[in-house]
Amino acid sequence: MTDRLVEAAGPDAVEDAVAHNAFLAAEIAVAQYRHRALVMLGRGEEALAEVRQTYVAEHAKP
């Protein structure tokens, strides 16, 4: 049954599926890396100082 499905899909079906899965895995890895980088940047001293300034400015409004 599986052989028939592969034949019906074409000679490059397996290679295409592998390439597509690799692409999806790369996209997920990039998204995870970006998320971790943004989390680290958000915890930096400059980010904390900006948060404090914004907090003070917002609470100083009438």
Predicted model as a PDB file, atoms N, CA, C, CB and O in Angstrom, pLDDT in the B-factor column:
MODEL        1                                                                  
ATOM      1  N   MET A   1       0.821  -1.191   0.000  1.00 59.00           N  
ATOM      2  CA  MET A   1       0.000   0.000   0.000  1.00 59.00           C  
ATOM      3  C   MET A   1       0.869   1.261   0.000  1.00 59.00           C  
ATOM      4  CB  MET A   1      -0.936  -0.005   1.206  1.00 59.00           C  
ATOM      5  O   MET A   1       0.620   2.191  -0.767  1.00 59.00           O  
ATOM      6  N   THR A   2       1.878   1.287   0.854  1.00 62.00           N  
ATOM      7  CA  THR A   2       2.751   2.452   0.930  1.00 62.00           C  
ATOM      8  C   THR A   2       3.495   2.665  -0.378  1.00 62.00           C  
ATOM      9  CB  THR A   2       3.742   2.299   2.078  1.00 62.00           C  
ATOM     10  O   THR A   2       3.666   3.801  -0.818  1.00 62.00           O  
ATOM     11  N   ASP A   3       3.936   1.583  -0.998  1.00 69.00           N  
ATOM     12  CA  ASP A   3       4.641   1.692  -2.281  1.00 69.00           C  
ATOM     13  C   ASP A   3       3.750   2.334  -3.334  1.00 69.00           C  
ATOM     14  CB  ASP A   3       5.111   0.309  -2.760  1.00 69.00           C  
ATOM     15  O   ASP A   3       4.220   3.134  -4.144  1.00 69.00           O  
ATOM     16  N   ARG A   4       2.487   1.992  -3.328  1.00 75.00           N  
ATOM     17  CA  ARG A   4       1.551   2.574  -4.296  1.00 75.00           C  
ATOM     18  C   ARG A   4       1.380   4.067  -4.056  1.00 75.00           C  
ATOM     19  CB  ARG A   4       0.189   1.870  -4.218  1.00 75.00           C  
ATOM     20  O   ARG A   4       1.294   4.852  -5.000  1.00 75.00           O  
ATOM     21  N   LEU A   5       1.333   4.446  -2.797  1.00 68.00           N  
ATOM     22  CA  LEU A   5       1.189   5.875  -2.478  1.00 68.00           C  
ATOM     23  C   LEU A   5       2.407   6.667  -2.945  1.00 68.00           C  
ATOM     24  CB  LEU A   5       0.985   6.070  -0.963  1.00 68.00           C  
ATOM     25  O   LEU A   5       2.267   7.758  -3.497  1.00 68.00           O  
ATOM     26  N   VAL A   6       3.592   6.123  -2.726  1.00 65.00           N  
ATOM     27  CA  VAL A   6       4.821   6.781  -3.156  1.00 65.00           C  
ATOM     28  C   VAL A   6       4.848   6.880  -4.679  1.00 65.00           C  
ATOM     29  CB  VAL A   6       6.065   6.017  -2.637  1.00 65.00           C  
ATOM     30  O   VAL A   6       5.221   7.912  -5.238  1.00 65.00           O  
ATOM     31  N   GLU A   7       4.448   5.796  -5.344  1.00 72.00           N  
ATOM     32  CA  GLU A   7       4.405   5.825  -6.810  1.00 72.00           C  
ATOM     33  C   GLU A   7       3.409   6.858  -7.304  1.00 72.00           C  
ATOM     34  CB  GLU A   7       4.044   4.445  -7.365  1.00 72.00           C  
ATOM     35  O   GLU A   7       3.687   7.574  -8.266  1.00 72.00           O  
ATOM     36  N   ALA A   8       2.259   6.945  -6.663  1.00 72.00           N  
ATOM     37  CA  ALA A   8       1.224   7.897  -7.078  1.00 72.00           C  
ATOM     38  C   ALA A   8       1.669   9.328  -6.847  1.00 72.00           C  
ATOM     39  CB  ALA A   8      -0.078   7.633  -6.327  1.00 72.00           C  
ATOM     40  O   ALA A   8       1.298  10.220  -7.610  1.00 72.00           O  
ATOM     41  N   ALA A   9       2.457   9.562  -5.812  1.00 75.00           N  
ATOM     42  CA  ALA A   9       2.899  10.911  -5.489  1.00 75.00           C  
ATOM     43  C   ALA A   9       4.018  11.377  -6.402  1.00 75.00           C  
ATOM     44  CB  ALA A   9       3.351  10.980  -4.053  1.00 75.00           C  
ATOM     45  O   ALA A   9       4.233  12.582  -6.542  1.00 75.00           O  
ATOM     46  N   GLY A  10       4.717  10.479  -7.009  1.00 79.00           N  
ATOM     47  CA  GLY A  10       5.792  10.857  -7.912  1.00 79.00           C  
ATOM     48  C   GLY A  10       7.142  10.417  -7.403  1.00 79.00           C  
ATOM     49  O   GLY A  10       7.292  10.048  -6.238  1.00 79.00           O  
ATOM     50  N   PRO A  11       8.134  10.457  -8.290  1.00 79.00           N  
ATOM     51  CA  PRO A  11       9.456   9.941  -7.926  1.00 79.00           C  
ATOM     52  C   PRO A  11      10.191  10.798  -6.891  1.00 79.00           C  
ATOM     53  CB  PRO A  11      10.304   9.827  -9.160  1.00 79.00           C  
ATOM     54  O   PRO A  11      11.060  10.291  -6.182  1.00 79.00           O  
ATOM     55  N   ASP A  12       9.862  12.062  -6.795  1.00 87.00           N  
ATOM     56  CA  ASP A  12      10.563  12.944  -5.859  1.00 87.00           C  
ATOM     57  C   ASP A  12       9.771  13.197  -4.577  1.00 87.00           C  
ATOM     58  CB  ASP A  12      10.869  14.265  -6.531  1.00 87.00           C  
ATOM     59  O   ASP A  12      10.135  14.073  -3.792  1.00 87.00           O  
ATOM     60  N   ALA A  13       8.705  12.451  -4.358  1.00 87.00           N  
ATOM     61  CA  ALA A  13       7.823  12.712  -3.221  1.00 87.00           C  
ATOM     62  C   ALA A  13       8.550  12.586  -1.880  1.00 87.00           C  
ATOM     63  CB  ALA A  13       6.642  11.758  -3.255  1.00 87.00           C  
ATOM     64  O   ALA A  13       8.378  13.424  -0.995  1.00 87.00           O  
ATOM     65  N   VAL A  14       9.349  11.552  -1.737  1.00 87.00           N  
ATOM     66  CA  VAL A  14      10.046  11.349  -0.459  1.00 87.00           C  
ATOM     67  C   VAL A  14      11.050  12.471  -0.230  1.00 87.00           C  
ATOM     68  CB  VAL A  14      10.762   9.973  -0.433  1.00 87.00           C  
ATOM     69  O   VAL A  14      11.116  13.028   0.866  1.00 87.00           O  
ATOM     70  N   GLU A  15      11.826  12.806  -1.246  1.00 92.00           N  
ATOM     71  CA  GLU A  15      12.803  13.879  -1.113  1.00 92.00           C  
ATOM     72  C   GLU A  15      12.114  15.210  -0.827  1.00 92.00           C  
ATOM     73  CB  GLU A  15      13.654  13.985  -2.381  1.00 92.00           C  
ATOM     74  O   GLU A  15      12.601  16.006  -0.025  1.00 92.00           O  
ATOM     75  N   ASP A  16      10.983  15.449  -1.483  1.00 92.00           N  
ATOM     76  CA  ASP A  16      10.232  16.688  -1.242  1.00 92.00           C  
ATOM     77  C   ASP A  16       9.719  16.752   0.188  1.00 92.00           C  
ATOM     78  CB  ASP A  16       9.059  16.804  -2.219  1.00 92.00           C  
ATOM     79  O   ASP A  16       9.772  17.802   0.828  1.00 92.00           O  
ATOM     80  N   ALA A  17       9.224  15.630   0.684  1.00 92.00           N  
ATOM     81  CA  ALA A  17       8.711  15.589   2.051  1.00 92.00           C  
ATOM     82  C   ALA A  17       9.835  15.828   3.057  1.00 92.00           C  
ATOM     83  CB  ALA A  17       8.026  14.240   2.327  1.00 92.00           C  
ATOM     84  O   ALA A  17       9.655  16.551   4.037  1.00 92.00           O  
ATOM     85  N   VAL A  18      10.975  15.227   2.814  1.00 94.00           N  
ATOM     86  CA  VAL A  18      12.120  15.420   3.709  1.00 94.00           C  
ATOM     87  C   VAL A  18      12.568  16.881   3.691  1.00 94.00           C  
ATOM     88  CB  VAL A  18      13.293  14.494   3.302  1.00 94.00           C  
ATOM     89  O   VAL A  18      12.843  17.465   4.739  1.00 94.00           O  
ATOM     90  N   ALA A  19      12.638  17.465   2.500  1.00 96.00           N  
ATOM     91  CA  ALA A  19      13.041  18.870   2.388  1.00 96.00           C  
ATOM     92  C   ALA A  19      12.038  19.772   3.085  1.00 96.00           C  
ATOM     93  CB  ALA A  19      13.183  19.278   0.916  1.00 96.00           C  
ATOM     94  O   ALA A  19      12.430  20.722   3.762  1.00 96.00           O  
ATOM     95  N   HIS A  20      10.767  19.493   2.932  1.00 96.00           N  
ATOM     96  CA  HIS A  20       9.735  20.308   3.577  1.00 96.00           C  
ATOM     97  C   HIS A  20       9.835  20.200   5.096  1.00 96.00           C  
ATOM     98  CB  HIS A  20       8.334  19.878   3.106  1.00 96.00           C  
ATOM     99  O   HIS A  20       9.737  21.207   5.798  1.00 96.00           O  
ATOM    100  N   ASN A  21      10.029  18.991   5.603  1.00 97.00           N  
ATOM    101  CA  ASN A  21      10.185  18.808   7.044  1.00 97.00           C  
ATOM    102  C   ASN A  21      11.423  19.524   7.574  1.00 97.00           C  
ATOM    103  CB  ASN A  21      10.263  17.325   7.379  1.00 97.00           C  
ATOM    104  O   ASN A  21      11.394  20.093   8.665  1.00 97.00           O  
ATOM    105  N   ALA A  22      12.501  19.498   6.808  1.00 98.00           N  
ATOM    106  CA  ALA A  22      13.718  20.206   7.216  1.00 98.00           C  
ATOM    107  C   ALA A  22      13.465  21.705   7.260  1.00 98.00           C  
ATOM    108  CB  ALA A  22      14.885  19.889   6.258  1.00 98.00           C  
ATOM    109  O   ALA A  22      13.929  22.395   8.167  1.00 98.00           O  
ATOM    110  N   PHE A  23      12.727  22.204   6.277  1.00 98.00           N  
ATOM    111  CA  PHE A  23      12.387  23.633   6.248  1.00 98.00           C  
ATOM    112  C   PHE A  23      11.558  24.011   7.469  1.00 98.00           C  
ATOM    113  CB  PHE A  23      11.620  23.986   4.956  1.00 98.00           C  
ATOM    114  O   PHE A  23      11.827  25.026   8.111  1.00 98.00           O  
ATOM    115  N   LEU A  24      10.552  23.201   7.793  1.00 98.00           N  
ATOM    116  CA  LEU A  24       9.722  23.481   8.959  1.00 98.00           C  
ATOM    117  C   LEU A  24      10.544  23.426  10.248  1.00 98.00           C  
ATOM    118  CB  LEU A  24       8.559  22.486   9.032  1.00 98.00           C  
ATOM    119  O   LEU A  24      10.353  24.253  11.140  1.00 98.00           O  
ATOM    120  N   ALA A  25      11.443  22.473  10.348  1.00 98.00           N  
ATOM    121  CA  ALA A  25      12.300  22.370  11.531  1.00 98.00           C  
ATOM    122  C   ALA A  25      13.188  23.604  11.660  1.00 98.00           C  
ATOM    123  CB  ALA A  25      13.166  21.096  11.464  1.00 98.00           C  
ATOM    124  O   ALA A  25      13.405  24.103  12.764  1.00 98.00           O  
ATOM    125  N   ALA A  26      13.697  24.093  10.538  1.00 98.00           N  
ATOM    126  CA  ALA A  26      14.534  25.297  10.562  1.00 98.00           C  
ATOM    127  C   ALA A  26      13.717  26.516  10.985  1.00 98.00           C  
ATOM    128  CB  ALA A  26      15.172  25.540   9.178  1.00 98.00           C  
ATOM    129  O   ALA A  26      14.194  27.349  11.756  1.00 98.00           O  
ATOM    130  N   GLU A  27      12.497  26.620  10.485  1.00 98.00           N  
ATOM    131  CA  GLU A  27      11.634  27.739  10.880  1.00 98.00           C  
ATOM    132  C   GLU A  27      11.370  27.725  12.377  1.00 98.00           C  
ATOM    133  CB  GLU A  27      10.306  27.690  10.115  1.00 98.00           C  
ATOM    134  O   GLU A  27      11.408  28.768  13.029  1.00 98.00           O  
ATOM    135  N   ILE A  28      11.104  26.549  12.918  1.00 98.00           N  
ATOM    136  CA  ILE A  28      10.846  26.426  14.356  1.00 98.00           C  
ATOM    137  C   ILE A  28      12.091  26.796  15.157  1.00 98.00           C  
ATOM    138  CB  ILE A  28      10.394  24.993  14.706  1.00 98.00           C  
ATOM    139  O   ILE A  28      12.000  27.495  16.166  1.00 98.00           O  
ATOM    140  N   ALA A  29      13.247  26.329  14.710  1.00 98.00           N  
ATOM    141  CA  ALA A  29      14.499  26.648  15.403  1.00 98.00           C  
ATOM    142  C   ALA A  29      14.768  28.144  15.397  1.00 98.00           C  
ATOM    143  CB  ALA A  29      15.669  25.909  14.758  1.00 98.00           C  
ATOM    144  O   ALA A  29      15.196  28.701  16.408  1.00 98.00           O  
ATOM    145  N   VAL A  30      14.523  28.794  14.275  1.00 97.00           N  
ATOM    146  CA  VAL A  30      14.730  30.244  14.184  1.00 97.00           C  
ATOM    147  C   VAL A  30      13.772  30.973  15.116  1.00 97.00           C  
ATOM    148  CB  VAL A  30      14.540  30.736  12.730  1.00 97.00           C  
ATOM    149  O   VAL A  30      14.177  31.910  15.806  1.00 97.00           O  
ATOM    150  N   ALA A  31      12.520  30.562  15.146  1.00 97.00           N  
ATOM    151  CA  ALA A  31      11.536  31.198  16.020  1.00 97.00           C  
ATOM    152  C   ALA A  31      11.924  31.041  17.492  1.00 97.00           C  
ATOM    153  CB  ALA A  31      10.141  30.602  15.775  1.00 97.00           C  
ATOM    154  O   ALA A  31      11.800  31.982  18.276  1.00 97.00           O  
ATOM    155  N   GLN A  32      12.391  29.856  17.858  1.00 98.00           N  
ATOM    156  CA  GLN A  32      12.806  29.627  19.242  1.00 98.00           C  
ATOM    157  C   GLN A  32      14.032  30.467  19.592  1.00 98.00           C  
ATOM    158  CB  GLN A  32      13.104  28.139  19.471  1.00 98.00           C  
ATOM    159  O   GLN A  32      14.105  31.030  20.684  1.00 98.00           O  
ATOM    160  N   TYR A  33      14.984  30.553  18.682  1.00 97.00           N  
ATOM    161  CA  TYR A  33      16.187  31.355  18.918  1.00 97.00           C  
ATOM    162  C   TYR A  33      15.815  32.832  19.073  1.00 97.00           C  
ATOM    163  CB  TYR A  33      17.201  31.173  17.759  1.00 97.00           C  
ATOM    164  O   TYR A  33      16.312  33.517  19.967  1.00 97.00           O  
ATOM    165  N   ARG A  34      14.941  33.305  18.198  1.00 96.00           N  
ATOM    166  CA  ARG A  34      14.502  34.707  18.255  1.00 96.00           C  
ATOM    167  C   ARG A  34      13.799  34.986  19.584  1.00 96.00           C  
ATOM    168  CB  ARG A  34      13.557  35.038  17.066  1.00 96.00           C  
ATOM    169  O   ARG A  34      14.039  36.014  20.217  1.00 96.00           O  
ATOM    170  N   HIS A  35      12.943  34.077  19.994  1.00 96.00           N  
ATOM    171  CA  HIS A  35      12.228  34.252  21.255  1.00 96.00           C  
ATOM    172  C   HIS A  35      13.203  34.342  22.431  1.00 96.00           C  
ATOM    173  CB  HIS A  35      11.241  33.097  21.474  1.00 96.00           C  
ATOM    174  O   HIS A  35      13.084  35.223  23.282  1.00 96.00           O  
ATOM    175  N   ARG A  36      14.167  33.417  22.465  1.00 95.00           N  
ATOM    176  CA  ARG A  36      15.148  33.441  23.555  1.00 95.00           C  
ATOM    177  C   ARG A  36      15.969  34.728  23.537  1.00 95.00           C  
ATOM    178  CB  ARG A  36      16.080  32.226  23.460  1.00 95.00           C  
ATOM    179  O   ARG A  36      16.270  35.291  24.589  1.00 95.00           O  
ATOM    180  N   ALA A  37      16.330  35.191  22.342  1.00 94.00           N  
ATOM    181  CA  ALA A  37      17.103  36.433  22.235  1.00 94.00           C  
ATOM    182  C   ALA A  37      16.291  37.620  22.742  1.00 94.00           C  
ATOM    183  CB  ALA A  37      17.541  36.674  20.777  1.00 94.00           C  
ATOM    184  O   ALA A  37      16.819  38.469  23.461  1.00 94.00           O  
ATOM    185  N   LEU A  38      15.020  37.686  22.376  1.00 91.00           N  
ATOM    186  CA  LEU A  38      14.177  38.790  22.836  1.00 91.00           C  
ATOM    187  C   LEU A  38      13.964  38.743  24.344  1.00 91.00           C  
ATOM    188  CB  LEU A  38      12.831  38.760  22.122  1.00 91.00           C  
ATOM    189  O   LEU A  38      13.917  39.784  24.999  1.00 91.00           O  
ATOM    190  N   VAL A  39      13.836  37.548  24.891  1.00 91.00           N  
ATOM    191  CA  VAL A  39      13.693  37.420  26.340  1.00 91.00           C  
ATOM    192  C   VAL A  39      14.953  37.935  27.028  1.00 91.00           C  
ATOM    193  CB  VAL A  39      13.417  35.947  26.739  1.00 91.00           C  
ATOM    194  O   VAL A  39      14.874  38.660  28.019  1.00 91.00           O  
ATOM    195  N   MET A  40      16.108  37.560  26.503  1.00 90.00           N  
ATOM    196  CA  MET A  40      17.373  38.013  27.095  1.00 90.00           C  
ATOM    197  C   MET A  40      17.512  39.529  26.985  1.00 90.00           C  
ATOM    198  CB  MET A  40      18.569  37.320  26.411  1.00 90.00           C  
ATOM    199  O   MET A  40      17.947  40.180  27.935  1.00 90.00           O  
ATOM    200  N   LEU A  41      17.149  40.093  25.840  1.00 88.00           N  
ATOM    201  CA  LEU A  41      17.220  41.544  25.674  1.00 88.00           C  
ATOM    202  C   LEU A  41      16.263  42.252  26.629  1.00 88.00           C  
ATOM    203  CB  LEU A  41      16.902  41.933  24.225  1.00 88.00           C  
ATOM    204  O   LEU A  41      16.572  43.317  27.164  1.00 88.00           O  
ATOM    205  N   GLY A  42      15.115  41.651  26.829  1.00 86.00           N  
ATOM    206  CA  GLY A  42      14.126  42.243  27.721  1.00 86.00           C  
ATOM    207  C   GLY A  42      14.557  42.250  29.170  1.00 86.00           C  
ATOM    208  O   GLY A  42      14.016  43.006  29.977  1.00 86.00           O  
ATOM    209  N   ARG A  43      15.513  41.427  29.502  1.00 86.00           N  
ATOM    210  CA  ARG A  43      15.998  41.362  30.879  1.00 86.00           C  
ATOM    211  C   ARG A  43      17.249  42.210  31.091  1.00 86.00           C  
ATOM    212  CB  ARG A  43      16.286  39.922  31.259  1.00 86.00           C  
ATOM    213  O   ARG A  43      17.787  42.250  32.198  1.00 86.00           O  
ATOM    214  N   GLY A  44      17.710  42.875  30.061  1.00 89.00           N  
ATOM    215  CA  GLY A  44      18.927  43.683  30.175  1.00 89.00           C  
ATOM    216  C   GLY A  44      18.701  44.950  30.975  1.00 89.00           C  
ATOM    217  O   GLY A  44      17.562  45.372  31.176  1.00 89.00           O  
ATOM    218  N   GLU A  45      19.775  45.549  31.427  1.00 90.00           N  
ATOM    219  CA  GLU A  45      19.707  46.759  32.248  1.00 90.00           C  
ATOM    220  C   GLU A  45      19.050  47.920  31.503  1.00 90.00           C  
ATOM    221  CB  GLU A  45      21.105  47.164  32.699  1.00 90.00           C  
ATOM    222  O   GLU A  45      18.269  48.670  32.090  1.00 90.00           O  
ATOM    223  N   GLU A  46      19.358  48.071  30.222  1.00 89.00           N  
ATOM    224  CA  GLU A  46      18.756  49.166  29.457  1.00 89.00           C  
ATOM    225  C   GLU A  46      17.244  48.993  29.365  1.00 89.00           C  
ATOM    226  CB  GLU A  46      19.368  49.241  28.047  1.00 89.00           C  
ATOM    227  O   GLU A  46      16.495  49.963  29.488  1.00 89.00           O  
ATOM    228  N   ALA A  47      16.805  47.784  29.153  1.00 86.00           N  
ATOM    229  CA  ALA A  47      15.369  47.522  29.062  1.00 86.00           C  
ATOM    230  C   ALA A  47      14.694  47.803  30.401  1.00 86.00           C  
ATOM    231  CB  ALA A  47      15.109  46.066  28.625  1.00 86.00           C  
ATOM    232  O   ALA A  47      13.615  48.393  30.437  1.00 86.00           O  
ATOM    233  N   LEU A  48      15.308  47.394  31.479  1.00 87.00           N  
ATOM    234  CA  LEU A  48      14.743  47.650  32.802  1.00 87.00           C  
ATOM    235  C   LEU A  48      14.685  49.139  33.103  1.00 87.00           C  
ATOM    236  CB  LEU A  48      15.556  46.937  33.871  1.00 87.00           C  
ATOM    237  O   LEU A  48      13.707  49.617  33.678  1.00 87.00           O  
ATOM    238  N   ALA A  49      15.721  49.875  32.721  1.00 91.00           N  
ATOM    239  CA  ALA A  49      15.723  51.321  32.930  1.00 91.00           C  
ATOM    240  C   ALA A  49      14.604  51.978  32.130  1.00 91.00           C  
ATOM    241  CB  ALA A  49      17.083  51.922  32.537  1.00 91.00           C  
ATOM    242  O   ALA A  49      13.943  52.891  32.625  1.00 91.00           O  
ATOM    243  N   GLU A  50      14.391  51.528  30.916  1.00 90.00           N  
ATOM    244  CA  GLU A  50      13.327  52.087  30.086  1.00 90.00           C  
ATOM    245  C   GLU A  50      11.950  51.780  30.676  1.00 90.00           C  
ATOM    246  CB  GLU A  50      13.425  51.539  28.655  1.00 90.00           C  
ATOM    247  O   GLU A  50      11.051  52.619  30.636  1.00 90.00           O  
ATOM    248  N   VAL A  51      11.793  50.594  31.214  1.00 88.00           N  
ATOM    249  CA  VAL A  51      10.531  50.234  31.856  1.00 88.00           C  
ATOM    250  C   VAL A  51      10.281  51.134  33.061  1.00 88.00           C  
ATOM    251  CB  VAL A  51      10.538  48.749  32.282  1.00 88.00           C  
ATOM    252  O   VAL A  51       9.168  51.619  33.265  1.00 88.00           O  
ATOM    253  N   ARG A  52      11.307  51.347  33.844  1.00 91.00           N  
ATOM    254  CA  ARG A  52      11.156  52.216  35.023  1.00 91.00           C  
ATOM    255  C   ARG A  52      10.780  53.634  34.608  1.00 91.00           C  
ATOM    256  CB  ARG A  52      12.458  52.238  35.850  1.00 91.00           C  
ATOM    257  O   ARG A  52       9.899  54.243  35.214  1.00 91.00           O  
ATOM    258  N   GLN A  53      11.441  54.163  33.580  1.00 94.00           N  
ATOM    259  CA  GLN A  53      11.125  55.515  33.109  1.00 94.00           C  
ATOM    260  C   GLN A  53       9.687  55.602  32.612  1.00 94.00           C  
ATOM    261  CB  GLN A  53      12.091  55.933  31.992  1.00 94.00           C  
ATOM    262  O   GLN A  53       8.986  56.574  32.896  1.00 94.00           O  
ATOM    263  N   THR A  54       9.259  54.615  31.889  1.00 93.00           N  
ATOM    264  CA  THR A  54       7.894  54.600  31.376  1.00 93.00           C  
ATOM    265  C   THR A  54       6.895  54.511  32.522  1.00 93.00           C  
ATOM    266  CB  THR A  54       7.695  53.431  30.402  1.00 93.00           C  
ATOM    267  O   THR A  54       5.867  55.187  32.509  1.00 93.00           O  
ATOM    268  N   TYR A  55       7.193  53.692  33.493  1.00 94.00           N  
ATOM    269  CA  TYR A  55       6.310  53.546  34.651  1.00 94.00           C  
ATOM    270  C   TYR A  55       6.161  54.882  35.382  1.00 94.00           C  
ATOM    271  CB  TYR A  55       6.853  52.466  35.615  1.00 94.00           C  
ATOM    272  O   TYR A  55       5.049  55.302  35.703  1.00 94.00           O  
ATOM    273  N   VAL A  56       7.273  55.534  35.636  1.00 94.00           N  
ATOM    274  CA  VAL A  56       7.244  56.819  36.337  1.00 94.00           C  
ATOM    275  C   VAL A  56       6.482  57.851  35.507  1.00 94.00           C  
ATOM    276  CB  VAL A  56       8.684  57.317  36.631  1.00 94.00           C  
ATOM    277  O   VAL A  56       5.669  58.601  36.047  1.00 94.00           O  
ATOM    278  N   ALA A  57       6.737  57.894  34.202  1.00 94.00           N  
ATOM    279  CA  ALA A  57       6.070  58.861  33.333  1.00 94.00           C  
ATOM    280  C   ALA A  57       4.567  58.627  33.298  1.00 94.00           C  
ATOM    281  CB  ALA A  57       6.640  58.788  31.920  1.00 94.00           C  
ATOM    282  O   ALA A  57       3.792  59.583  33.334  1.00 94.00           O  
ATOM    283  N   GLU A  58       4.149  57.382  33.230  1.00 93.00           N  
ATOM    284  CA  GLU A  58       2.717  57.067  33.171  1.00 93.00           C  
ATOM    285  C   GLU A  58       2.018  57.410  34.477  1.00 93.00           C  
ATOM    286  CB  GLU A  58       2.508  55.589  32.845  1.00 93.00           C  
ATOM    287  O   GLU A  58       0.877  57.871  34.468  1.00 93.00           O  
ATOM    288  N   HIS A  59       2.688  57.190  35.590  1.00 93.00           N  
ATOM    289  CA  HIS A  59       2.064  57.490  36.877  1.00 93.00           C  
ATOM    290  C   HIS A  59       2.151  58.966  37.238  1.00 93.00           C  
ATOM    291  CB  HIS A  59       2.706  56.665  37.965  1.00 93.00           C  
ATOM    292  O   HIS A  59       1.488  59.405  38.178  1.00 93.00           O  
ATOM    293  N   ALA A  60       2.935  59.722  36.530  1.00 90.00           N  
ATOM    294  CA  ALA A  60       3.033  61.161  36.778  1.00 90.00           C  
ATOM    295  C   ALA A  60       1.949  61.931  36.016  1.00 90.00           C  
ATOM    296  CB  ALA A  60       4.426  61.674  36.377  1.00 90.00           C  
ATOM    297  O   ALA A  60       1.740  63.119  36.263  1.00 90.00           O  
ATOM    298  N   LYS A  61       1.268  61.259  35.098  1.00 84.00           N  
ATOM    299  CA  LYS A  61       0.198  61.926  34.343  1.00 84.00           C  
ATOM    300  C   LYS A  61      -0.977  62.246  35.244  1.00 84.00           C  
ATOM    301  CB  LYS A  61      -0.264  61.053  33.171  1.00 84.00           C  
ATOM    302  O   LYS A  61      -1.307  61.480  36.149  1.00 84.00           O  
ATOM    303  N   PRO A  62      -1.606  63.384  34.990  1.00 81.00           N  
ATOM    304  CA  PRO A  62      -2.773  63.739  35.815  1.00 81.00           C  
ATOM    305  C   PRO A  62      -3.967  62.841  35.552  1.00 81.00           C  
ATOM    306  CB  PRO A  62      -3.167  65.181  35.568  1.00 81.00           C  
ATOM    307  O   PRO A  62      -5.019  63.016  36.167  1.00 81.00           O  
TER     308      PRO A  62                                                      
ENDMDL                                                                          
END                                                                             
